[in-house]
Amino acid sequence: MAGLAQSGSNPDVELLYDINGLAKEAPHWFDRVVEFVGEFGLLFAMVLLVLWCWWRGRRRAAGDEEAAASVAALAWAPLAAAIAVLVNVPIRGFVERPRPFLTHQDLEVLVAGKTDYSFVSDHATITMAMAVALFVANRRFGLAGLGLALVEGFCRVYMGVHYPTDVVGGFALGTAVALLLSPLAMALLTPVARAMGRSERVGWLIRRRTGADGGRDPMLSEARDGRPNGASGADDRDLAA
């Protein structure tokens, strides 16, 4: 892989120069915006998107099982990203692909100090893992997450710190981890979320405390009184639909 990157005639390098060349023509302020967005902003936006989905889901889940499964699926998003990054550690060490600005001249590098290996991109891996896991939990939010991940990949090449194939590899790794480990993750996380939902202290994390009984969590009310929960917000049910 490192040898392939040395050649300036392959599509990977040509696309790198085409995308990174936009940074040379853009205003200085725009490059600074892309630098911040590509390095920190989109990661933060992805976290906010997951939190927003959780906030809506806990209010509109139609039942206890759906609420627990929904929160478990959302909890898998950051866990999938963390696992994918850990999987990337030996991949980077095995491929040993230098950063593009170390082997190619005339690149506009917006972020200095990158000395680790290039393949695969951690940022692309993290955003795509979270986006795919979010898509499994809620398709509308997941589509927004996939859009953020694609923008992140573009920014990494625009900034001159990754080859396009670094980004594609990160997308593939994040997707594989999020999908292949999802059944195991749901099997482990759903019982935990169900138990949390029955707790007086942390039950609000699973489902909003509502009801005519003075604001008690419906999940707790059912556990104590044996009464079924009323369905609400059926239009927002989207878990693995």
C-alpha positions in Angstrom: 0.0 0.0 0.0 2.8 2.4 0.8 4.5 1.6 -2.5 1.3 2.4 -4.4 1.1 5.8 -2.8 4.6 6.7 -4.1 3.4 6.8 -7.6 1.9 10.1 -8.8 0.0 8.4 -11.7 -2.5 6.3 -9.8 -6.1 7.4 -9.3 -5.7 7.6 -5.5 -2.9 10.2 -5.7 -4.6 12.0 -8.6 -7.8 12.3 -6.6 -5.8 13.5 -3.6 -4.3 16.3 -5.6 -7.7 17.2 -7.1 -9.4 17.5 -3.7 -6.5 19.0 -1.8 -6.0 21.5 -4.7 -9.3 23.1 -3.7 -7.7 24.2 -0.4 -5.1 26.2 -2.4 -7.8 28.1 -4.2 -10.2 28.6 -1.3 -10.0 31.7 1.0 -7.9 31.4 4.1 -10.8 31.7 6.4 -12.6 28.8 4.6 -9.6 26.5 5.1 -9.6 27.3 8.8 -13.3 26.4 9.0 -12.6 23.1 7.2 -9.7 22.5 9.5 -11.8 22.9 12.6 -14.8 21.0 11.2 -12.7 18.1 9.9 -10.6 17.7 13.0 -13.2 18.3 15.8 -16.5 19.7 14.6 -18.0 16.7 12.8 -17.0 14.3 15.6 -18.8 16.6 18.0 -21.8 16.9 15.7 -22.1 13.1 15.5 -22.2 12.9 19.3 -24.9 15.6 19.4 -26.9 13.7 16.8 -26.8 10.5 18.8 -27.8 12.4 21.9 -30.7 14.1 20.0 -31.9 10.7 18.8 -31.8 9.4 22.4 -33.7 12.4 23.7 -36.5 11.9 21.1 -36.5 8.1 21.4 -36.9 8.1 25.2 -39.9 10.4 24.9 -41.7 8.6 22.1 -41.0 4.9 22.6 -44.3 2.9 22.4 -43.4 0.4 25.1 -40.8 -0.7 27.6 -39.1 -3.3 25.3 -38.9 -0.8 22.5 -37.4 1.9 24.8 -34.8 -0.5 26.1 -33.9 -1.8 22.7 -33.7 1.8 21.3 -31.4 3.0 24.0 -29.2 -0.1 23.7 -28.9 0.5 19.9 -27.9 4.1 20.5 -25.4 3.1 23.2 -23.8 0.8 20.6 -22.9 3.7 18.4 -20.1 5.2 20.5 -19.0 1.7 21.5 -18.8 0.6 17.9 -16.6 3.6 17.1 -14.3 2.8 20.0 -13.9 -0.8 19.0 -13.3 0.1 15.4 -10.5 2.5 16.4 -8.9 -0.3 18.5 -9.2 -2.7 15.5 -7.5 0.0 13.4 -4.4 0.0 15.6 -2.9 -3.3 14.3 -4.1 -2.4 10.7 -2.1 0.8 10.7 1.0 -1.0 12.1 0.8 -3.7 9.5 0.2 -1.4 6.4 2.6 1.3 7.6 1.4 3.8 5.1 3.0 7.3 5.5 0.9 10.4 5.5 0.5 11.8 2.0 2.4 15.0 2.7 5.5 13.0 3.6 5.8 11.4 0.2 4.2 13.9 -2.1 5.1 17.6 -2.6 2.9 20.6 -3.2 0.1 19.5 -0.9 -1.7 22.1 1.2 -1.6 20.6 4.7 -4.1 22.3 7.0 -3.1 20.3 10.1 0.5 20.1 11.1 2.1 17.5 13.5 0.5 14.4 12.1 3.3 11.8 12.4 1.4 8.5 12.7 0.5 6.2 9.8 -2.2 7.2 7.3 -4.2 4.0 6.5 -6.9 3.8 7.7 -8.4 7.1 8.8 -9.5 7.2 12.4 -11.8 10.1 11.8 -13.5 8.3 8.9 -13.7 5.1 10.9 -15.3 6.7 14.0 -17.9 8.8 12.1 -19.0 5.9 9.9 -19.2 3.4 12.7 -21.4 5.8 14.7 -23.5 6.6 11.6 -24.1 3.0 10.7 -25.0 2.1 14.3 -27.3 5.1 14.4 -28.9 4.0 11.1 -29.8 0.7 12.7 -31.4 2.4 15.6 -33.2 5.2 13.6 -33.1 5.5 9.9 -33.8 9.2 9.7 -31.1 10.1 12.2 -28.9 7.5 10.6 -29.1 9.1 7.2 -28.0 12.4 8.7 -25.1 10.6 10.4 -24.1 9.0 7.1 -24.1 12.5 5.5 -21.8 13.8 8.3 -19.5 10.8 7.8 -19.2 11.5 4.1 -18.4 15.1 4.8 -15.7 14.0 7.3 -14.1 11.8 4.7 -14.0 14.7 2.2 -12.5 17.0 4.8 -9.7 14.6 5.7 -8.5 14.5 2.0 -9.1 18.3 1.6 -6.9 18.9 4.6 -4.0 16.9 3.0 -3.7 14.4 5.8 -5.2 11.3 4.2 -5.4 9.6 0.8 -8.9 8.9 -0.5 -8.4 5.2 0.0 -7.5 5.9 3.7 -11.0 7.3 4.0 -12.7 4.5 2.1 -10.9 2.0 4.3 -12.1 3.8 7.3 -15.7 3.7 6.0 -15.4 0.0 5.4 -13.9 -0.7 8.8 -16.5 1.3 10.7 -19.3 -0.2 8.8 -18.0 -3.8 9.3 -17.6 -3.4 13.0 -21.0 -1.6 13.5 -22.9 -4.2 11.5 -21.1 -7.5 12.3 -20.9 -7.0 16.0 -24.4 -5.4 16.3 -26.3 -8.7 17.2 -23.8 -9.5 20.0 -23.9 -5.9 21.2 -27.7 -5.8 21.3 -27.8 -9.1 23.1 -25.6 -7.7 25.8 -26.8 -4.1 26.0 -30.6 -4.7 25.8 -30.8 -6.5 29.2 -28.7 -3.8 30.8 -31.0 -1.1 29.4 -34.1 -3.0 30.5 -32.7 -3.3 34.0 -31.8 0.4 34.0 -35.4 1.2 33.0 -36.7 -0.4 36.1 -34.4 1.6 38.3 -35.8 4.7 40.1 -32.4 6.5 39.9 -31.5 5.9 36.2 -34.8 4.9 34.7 -35.1 8.4 33.1 -32.2 7.4 30.8 -34.3 4.8 29.2 -37.7 6.4 29.1 -39.1 9.8 30.1 -40.9 9.9 33.4 -44.5 10.7 32.5 -48.0 9.6 33.5 -50.9 10.7 35.7 -49.4 9.1 38.8 -47.3 12.2 39.7 -44.6 11.8 37.1 -43.5 8.2 37.8 -41.7 6.4 35.0 -44.3 4.2 33.1 -41.7 1.5 33.1 -41.6 1.6 36.9 -45.4 1.8 37.1 -45.8 -1.4 35.1 -43.2 -3.2 37.2 -44.9 -2.2 40.4 -48.6 -2.4 39.5 -48.7 -4.9 36.7 -50.4 -2.3 34.4 -49.4 -2.2 30.7 -47.9 1.0 29.4 -49.9 3.2 27.0 -48.5 3.5 23.6 -47.3 7.0 22.5 -45.3 8.4 19.7 -45.8 5.5 17.3 -44.7 7.6 14.4 -41.2 7.7 15.7 -40.7 4.0 16.1 -37.9 3.1 13.8 -35.6 0.6 15.5 -34.2 -1.9 13.0 -37.4 -1.3 10.9 
